[in-house]
Amino acid sequence: MTEPIVRVENLSHRYSVQWAVKDINLEIAGRGIFGLLGSNGAGKSTIMNIICGVLKQTAGDVFIKGIDMRRNPIEAKKHIGFLPQKPPLHLDLTVEEYLIYSADLRMIPEKEVKAAVENVLTSCGIAHFRKRLIKNLSGGYQQRVGIAQAIIHNPDIVVLDEPTNGLDPNQIVEIRSLIRDIAQDRTVVLSTHILSEVQALCDNIRMIESGKVVFSGTVEEFDNYIIPNTVFVSLLEAPPVGEIAKLEGVTEVTETGGNGYKVKFTDSQEAIESIVAASVKNGWRLSEIRLERSSLDTIFAELSKKAK
């Protein structure tokens, strides 16, 4: 069996008397984008800082490609690129100077530094700003420089903490595109509290709430986590609400405006079949009927409750 890129076992961390995370177990393997989702204060940044060796955990173990982060941190960190929530930029350096400095920190051999810098300048779309001071770049381009330092040593895993936080809509689209490109040939882990970010970027989700993992699976599984219990119906010859409410399998009916109804049910198949049959019999002229998926916000709230 192939060793996962990241393996976290019984991870706990306490700040003073407060437990930030408690008994976290998770594995991340394969290419693609893994979302670490959770509300602010859920413990996402604590987990990321521990995975990247920035913070020493109170208890538990972290393995990067099978390497124990606690026992052999330098070797483990060679496989990791990290962009914290606040990018570690030196604002008075030019983009090129900063990336040369970053390459040196990553112990890239001197003869390979120039090629490594050129590679990330190009891949991150910042080559035309190589001589510009970082403090004179926009927020979006500063974030690109931050991502460039995280991938300059060609790591196996790139960890991004809230990578689009504080950016304007156009910058968010550009950074998302860059993250997708990076994930083509490596593992990317990003944290976010924004549900749309998960939908737009991630293949898999680990949801953290109150320092615990409350969901682990694909975005599709997350989207379908709560079983639908309503069906939307559109009837061109709209009957009184009470007529629909009498049907088999229907528990409650609400008008949504126009010819639409939201119908709650005990059994979806039974309810749909009785609505269709009644429409044909009574000439209600059924034009649309569909199960309503729970919104991501609803699922997020439901999972958050389970952690409490």
C-alpha positions as CSV (number, residue, x, y, z in Angstrom):
1,M,0.0,0.0,0.0
2,T,1.4,3.4,-1.0
3,E,2.2,5.8,1.9
4,P,0.0,8.9,1.8
5,I,1.5,12.3,1.3
6,V,0.2,13.4,4.7
7,R,-0.7,11.2,7.6
8,V,-1.9,12.7,10.9
9,E,-2.5,10.5,13.9
10,N,-4.3,11.4,17.1
11,L,-3.2,15.0,16.7
12,S,-4.0,17.4,19.6
13,H,-2.9,20.9,20.4
14,R,-3.6,23.1,23.4
15,Y,-3.0,26.8,23.8
16,S,-2.7,27.4,27.6
17,V,-5.8,25.6,28.8
18,Q,-7.8,25.7,25.6
19,W,-7.7,22.8,23.2
20,A,-7.5,24.1,19.6
21,V,-7.6,20.6,18.0
22,K,-8.3,17.3,19.7
23,D,-7.6,13.7,18.4
24,I,-7.4,14.6,14.7
25,N,-6.8,11.7,12.3
26,L,-6.6,12.2,8.6
27,E,-4.8,11.1,5.5
28,I,-4.2,12.9,2.2
29,A,-3.0,11.1,-0.8
30,G,-2.7,11.6,-4.5
31,R,-2.7,14.7,-6.7
32,G,-5.5,17.3,-6.7
33,I,-6.8,19.9,-4.3
34,F,-7.9,19.0,-0.8
35,G,-10.0,21.5,1.1
36,L,-9.7,21.9,4.8
37,L,-13.0,23.6,5.5
38,G,-14.2,25.1,8.7
39,S,-15.5,28.3,10.3
40,N,-13.1,30.9,11.7
41,G,-11.5,29.5,14.9
42,A,-12.3,25.9,14.0
43,G,-8.6,24.8,14.2
44,K,-7.6,24.9,10.5
45,S,-4.6,27.1,10.8
46,T,-3.4,25.2,13.8
47,I,-3.5,21.9,11.9
48,M,-1.7,23.5,8.9
49,N,1.0,25.0,11.0
50,I,1.6,21.7,12.7
51,I,1.6,19.7,9.4
52,C,4.2,22.2,8.0
53,G,6.4,22.0,11.2
54,V,5.8,25.7,12.1
55,L,4.1,24.7,15.4
56,K,5.0,21.8,17.7
57,Q,1.9,19.8,18.6
58,T,1.0,18.9,22.2
59,A,0.3,15.3,21.3
60,G,0.0,13.0,18.3
61,D,2.1,12.5,15.1
62,V,2.5,13.9,11.6
63,F,4.1,12.0,8.8
64,I,5.1,13.6,5.5
65,K,5.7,10.9,2.9
66,G,6.3,8.6,5.8
67,I,8.8,10.9,7.5
68,D,8.1,11.8,11.1
69,M,7.8,15.6,11.3
70,R,8.7,15.6,15.0
71,R,11.8,13.4,14.7
72,N,13.1,14.5,11.3
73,P,11.7,18.0,10.6
74,I,14.3,19.1,8.0
75,E,13.8,16.1,5.8
76,A,10.0,16.2,6.1
77,K,9.9,20.0,5.2
78,K,11.8,19.4,2.0
79,H,8.6,17.9,0.6
80,I,6.4,20.8,1.7
81,G,5.7,24.3,0.3
82,F,3.8,26.6,2.6
83,L,1.9,29.8,2.2
84,P,0.6,31.1,5.6
85,Q,-2.5,33.3,5.8
86,K,-0.1,36.3,6.0
87,P,2.5,35.7,3.2
88,P,6.1,35.9,4.6
89,L,7.1,38.6,2.1
90,H,10.1,41.0,2.5
91,L,8.5,44.1,1.1
92,D,11.7,46.1,0.5
93,L,13.1,43.4,-1.8
94,T,12.4,43.1,-5.5
95,V,10.4,40.0,-6.6
96,E,13.6,38.4,-8.1
97,E,15.7,39.2,-5.0
98,Y,13.0,37.7,-2.7
99,L,12.8,34.5,-4.8
100,I,16.6,34.0,-4.8
101,Y,16.5,34.4,-1.0
102,S,13.6,31.9,-0.8
103,A,15.6,29.4,-3.0
104,D,18.6,29.8,-0.6
105,L,16.3,29.1,2.4
106,R,15.1,25.9,0.7
107,M,18.7,24.8,0.2
108,I,18.4,24.7,-3.6
109,P,22.0,24.1,-5.0
110,E,23.5,27.4,-6.1
111,K,23.8,26.3,-9.7
112,E,20.1,25.5,-9.8
113,V,18.8,28.7,-8.2
114,K,18.6,30.8,-11.4
115,A,16.5,28.1,-13.2
116,A,14.3,27.6,-10.2
117,V,13.6,31.3,-10.0
118,E,12.8,31.6,-13.7
119,N,10.5,28.7,-13.5
120,V,8.3,30.2,-10.8
121,L,8.4,33.7,-12.2
122,T,6.9,32.2,-15.4
123,S,4.5,29.7,-13.9
124,C,3.1,32.3,-11.4
125,G,2.8,35.0,-14.0
126,I,5.1,37.5,-12.3
127,A,8.1,37.6,-14.7
128,H,7.3,41.1,-15.9
129,F,7.5,42.3,-12.3
130,R,10.8,40.7,-11.4
131,K,12.6,44.0,-10.8
132,R,9.7,45.6,-8.9
133,L,9.7,46.1,-5.2
134,I,7.2,43.7,-3.6
135,K,5.6,46.6,-1.6
136,N,4.6,48.2,-4.9
137,L,2.6,45.2,-6.1
138,S,-1.1,44.8,-5.7
139,G,-2.5,42.3,-3.2
140,G,-3.2,39.8,-6.0
141,Y,0.4,39.9,-7.2
142,Q,1.8,39.8,-3.7
143,Q,-0.1,36.6,-3.3
144,R,1.4,35.2,-6.5
145,V,4.8,35.9,-5.1
146,G,3.8,34.1,-1.9
147,I,2.7,31.1,-3.9
148,A,6.0,31.3,-5.9
149,Q,8.1,31.0,-2.8
150,A,6.0,28.0,-1.7
151,I,6.7,26.0,-4.9
152,I,10.2,27.2,-5.8
153,H,11.8,23.9,-4.6
154,N,9.2,21.8,-6.4
155,P,7.6,20.2,-3.3
156,D,5.3,17.2,-3.3
157,I,2.7,19.0,-1.3
158,V,1.7,22.7,-1.2
159,V,-0.2,24.0,1.8
160,L,-2.1,27.2,1.3
161,D,-3.9,28.9,4.3
162,E,-6.9,31.0,3.1
163,P,-5.1,31.8,-0.2
164,T,-7.8,34.2,-1.6
165,N,-8.6,36.0,1.7
166,G,-8.8,39.8,1.2
167,L,-8.5,39.7,-2.6
168,D,-11.0,41.3,-5.0
169,P,-13.2,39.1,-7.3
170,N,-10.9,39.4,-10.3
171,Q,-7.8,38.5,-8.2
172,I,-9.7,35.6,-6.7
173,V,-10.4,34.1,-10.1
174,E,-6.8,34.5,-11.1
175,I,-5.4,32.9,-7.9
176,R,-7.9,30.0,-8.2
177,S,-6.7,29.4,-11.8
178,L,-3.0,29.4,-10.6
179,I,-3.9,26.9,-7.8
180,R,-5.5,24.6,-10.3
181,D,-2.4,24.7,-12.4
182,I,-0.2,23.9,-9.4
183,A,-2.3,20.9,-8.5
184,Q,-1.8,19.3,-11.9
185,D,1.3,17.5,-10.8
186,R,1.3,17.7,-7.0
187,T,-1.0,17.7,-3.9
188,V,-2.5,21.0,-2.8
189,V,-4.1,21.5,0.6
190,L,-5.9,24.7,1.2
191,S,-7.9,25.9,4.1
192,T,-10.9,28.1,3.8
193,H,-14.1,29.1,5.6
194,I,-15.8,30.0,2.3
195,L,-18.1,27.4,0.9
196,S,-17.9,28.7,-2.7
197,E,-14.2,28.3,-2.6
198,V,-14.6,24.6,-1.9
199,Q,-17.0,24.2,-4.8
200,A,-14.8,26.1,-7.2
201,L,-11.5,24.4,-6.3
202,C,-11.5,21.2,-4.3
203,D,-11.7,17.6,-5.2
204,N,-12.0,16.4,-1.6
205,I,-12.9,18.0,1.7
206,R,-11.9,17.5,5.3
207,M,-14.2,19.6,7.4
208,I,-12.9,20.8,10.8
209,E,-15.3,22.1,13.5
210,S,-14.4,22.8,17.2
211,G,-11.1,21.1,16.6
212,K,-12.5,17.8,15.3
213,V,-12.9,16.3,11.8
214,V,-16.7,16.2,11.2
215,F,-16.6,15.2,7.5
216,S,-14.2,13.5,5.1
217,G,-15.0,12.8,1.5
218,T,-15.5,14.2,-2.0
219,V,-17.2,17.5,-2.8
220,E,-20.1,15.5,-4.3
221,E,-20.5,13.5,-1.1
222,F,-20.4,16.7,0.9
223,D,-23.1,18.2,-1.4
224,N,-25.3,15.2,-0.9
225,Y,-24.6,14.7,2.8
226,I,-28.1,15.7,3.9
227,I,-30.7,13.6,2.1
228,P,-33.2,15.9,0.3
229,N,-36.6,16.0,2.0
230,T,-38.4,18.4,-0.3
231,V,-39.4,18.4,-4.0
232,F,-40.1,21.4,-6.1
233,V,-43.2,21.2,-8.3
234,S,-44.5,23.6,-10.9
235,L,-48.1,23.2,-12.0
236,L,-49.5,25.4,-14.8
237,E,-53.1,24.9,-13.6
238,A,-52.3,25.5,-10.0
239,P,-54.7,23.7,-7.5
240,P,-55.3,24.8,-3.9
241,V,-52.4,23.9,-1.6
242,G,-54.7,21.6,0.4
243,E,-55.3,19.4,-2.6
244,I,-51.6,18.7,-2.9
245,A,-51.2,18.2,0.8
246,K,-53.8,15.3,0.7
247,L,-51.6,13.2,-1.6
248,E,-49.8,10.0,-0.4
249,G,-46.3,10.6,0.9
250,V,-46.8,14.4,1.2
251,T,-46.4,15.9,4.7
252,E,-46.4,19.7,4.0
253,V,-46.8,22.1,1.0
254,T,-45.6,25.7,0.7
255,E,-46.3,28.0,-2.2
256,T,-43.1,29.6,-3.6
257,G,-44.8,32.1,-6.0
258,G,-46.0,31.8,-9.5
259,N,-47.0,28.2,-10.1
260,G,-44.4,26.7,-7.8
261,Y,-44.7,24.6,-4.7
262,K,-42.2,23.2,-2.2
263,V,-43.4,19.8,-1.1
264,K,-42.1,18.0,2.0
265,F,-42.4,14.2,1.9
266,T,-41.8,11.1,3.9
267,D,-40.9,9.0,0.9
268,S,-39.6,10.7,-2.3
269,Q,-40.7,8.0,-4.7
270,E,-44.2,7.7,-3.2
271,A,-44.7,11.5,-3.2
272,I,-43.5,12.1,-6.8
273,E,-45.6,9.2,-8.1
274,S,-48.7,10.6,-6.4
275,I,-48.1,14.1,-7.6
276,V,-47.6,13.0,-11.2
277,A,-50.8,10.8,-11.1
278,A,-52.9,13.5,-9.5
279,S,-51.7,16.1,-12.1
280,V,-52.7,13.8,-14.9
281,K,-56.1,13.0,-13.3
282,N,-57.0,16.6,-12.4
283,G,-55.4,18.4,-15.3
284,W,-52.9,20.4,-13.2
285,R,-50.4,20.4,-16.1
286,L,-47.2,19.5,-14.3
287,S,-44.3,21.3,-16.0
288,E,-41.5,20.6,-13.6
289,I,-40.7,18.3,-10.7
290,R,-37.3,17.9,-9.0
291,L,-35.7,16.9,-5.7
292,E,-34.2,19.9,-4.0
293,R,-30.6,19.4,-2.8
294,S,-29.6,21.0,0.5
295,S,-27.5,24.1,0.1
296,L,-23.8,24.0,1.1
297,D,-24.7,26.5,3.8
298,T,-27.3,24.1,5.2
299,I,-24.9,21.2,5.2
300,F,-22.1,23.3,6.8
301,A,-24.5,24.4,9.6
302,E,-25.7,20.8,10.1
303,L,-22.2,19.4,10.4
304,S,-21.1,22.3,12.7
305,K,-23.9,21.4,15.1
306,K,-22.7,17.8,15.3
307,A,-19.3,19.0,16.5
308,K,-20.8,20.8,19.5
